[in-house]
Amino acid sequence: MTRWTHGLVNRLVLLCDIVMAALAAIIAHGRWDFLSWSQIAILWAIGVFAYVQILQAGRAYRVEHYDRPLRQLGHLAVAGVPAGALLAICYYAIIPIGSTNLAALLGWGVLTAVALIFGRLVLVRTGVALVQTRGVLRRNAVIIGDPARARDFVHRYREEEGANGLITFVAMFDAGHLPGEMTPPPPAPPGVPLMGGLADLLEYVKHNPVDIVVVAKSWEDPAAISTIANQMYQIAADVIVEMDPDRFILNDARLTRIAGEPALQVQQQPLKGSLGLLKGVEDYVVATVGLILTAPILLAAAAAIKLDSPGPILFRQPRVGLNNRVFPCFKLRTMRVDLADDGSRGTTKDDPRITRVGAFLRSTSIDELPQLFNVLRGEMSVVGPRPHVPNMQVATNVRYEAIRQYVARYRMKPGITGWAQINGMRGGINTLEKAERGVELDLFYIEHWSIWFDIRIMLLTITKGMAGPAVF
């Protein structure tokens, strides 16, 4: 009997997308008859190929996504818009001028969108839910290693995934167990029986379906890990070696080769190659357009600052940017001039240093607009982790000393707005808990960056992130 696997389900979902797009093309041809069958087949193939490639590049064909309607719609939009644009370009390239039919082309696009949405939100969700209720998508896993580490690993997984986890741990094996040993077995996690040692694991998989083998051994004993891994070559299963989170930060780890030798790459530079170019184009275009549109606001704000209190219009404050480089961050001055203030203590609500005009500028985020010049100078991005002053204090601690992984924010240019800011991290950050939450949101942005994510953040900044009780 063929077992249902995640890969099989993903291929069926891909097939569903292709069939839905084909049905839309057939209906469009019958309704408008604006293309020959050969022409529509060529355009359909181009559009579907681009659509599928974008989804696969974004790892959108994954079982855990299919029961989330909003995520499904987001994937369809991210892939459908550029694929549709490419199809339209090809349409006007192969159809003689004067013979094009824009209404029919738009109708075909709408039909395709409706068909794909119906396929994903009705057919796929129903099918996946039916399969999941029978439990056939769950992957059986066994874990071998030090019993205490194995028990902790299973406990962490259950806490993280809850009852919706797609992995079921069915057995545990003690890597130090010797055949015939009669010592009392260590306690195993509830529902995960201890079945013996390495030899027993090899015997177990002969009679029971196993999809994943987790090796939970200390990295201080590499010989034991190597012994177990070498024995796993005879098993048709995914073999995963647990990494010690206290020793490694491996959010983006993958195997690679250096001079032909295998190596573990524990981090990848964000926005490499074409992605960095795309981000740069986005920054320069948005910053240029933003400065043109906000020029009257900046001029009015400058006049108000001059009339309200003595001092310069622009305030230049050292901030930490990409790769820990310090740069002058531009803001409209909102406080009285204090040469002894280095900014490390931050700003609090009702801060007596804030001027009357400054309070308005801060509450509306107008004081941040000069940072568009920082973007054009290459020191900042429009969207990214917010830049902090050097030695920023949080609860009497220097922030980078108080929060693990804080410095990982510096892997990307800081931004005028960011994922943390539209999720409640505006205003003062005066507790470690709030600071840790901000770092968590910043790292999520870095790890999940896309042009569409930036557009979403910019739109949310305009609609809800520029003002509010947390902005001061």
Secondary structure, DSSP 8 states (H G I E B T S, - for coil): -----HHHHHHHHHHHHHHHHHHHHHHHHHHH--S-HHHHHHHHHHHHHHHHHHHHHTT---GGGTT-HHHHHHHHHHHHHHHHHHHHHHHHHHS-TT---HHHHHHHHHHHHHHHHHIIIIIIHHHHHHHHHTTTT-EEEEEEE-HHHHHHHHHHHHHHHGGG-SEEEEEEEETT--TT--S------TT--B--SHHHHHHHHHHS---EEEEE--TT-HHHHHHHHHHGGGS-SEEEE---TTT---TT-EEEEETTEEEEE----SS-THHHHHHHHHHHHHHHHHHHHHHHHHHHHHHHHHHHSSS-SEEEEEEE-GGG-EEEEEEE--B---TT--STT---TT-TTB-HHHHHHHHTTGGGTTHHHHHHTTS-EEESS----TT-EETTEEHHHHSTTGGGGGGS--EEE-TTGGGT--S---SHHHHHHHHHHHHHHHHT--HHHHHHHHHHIIIIISSSTT--
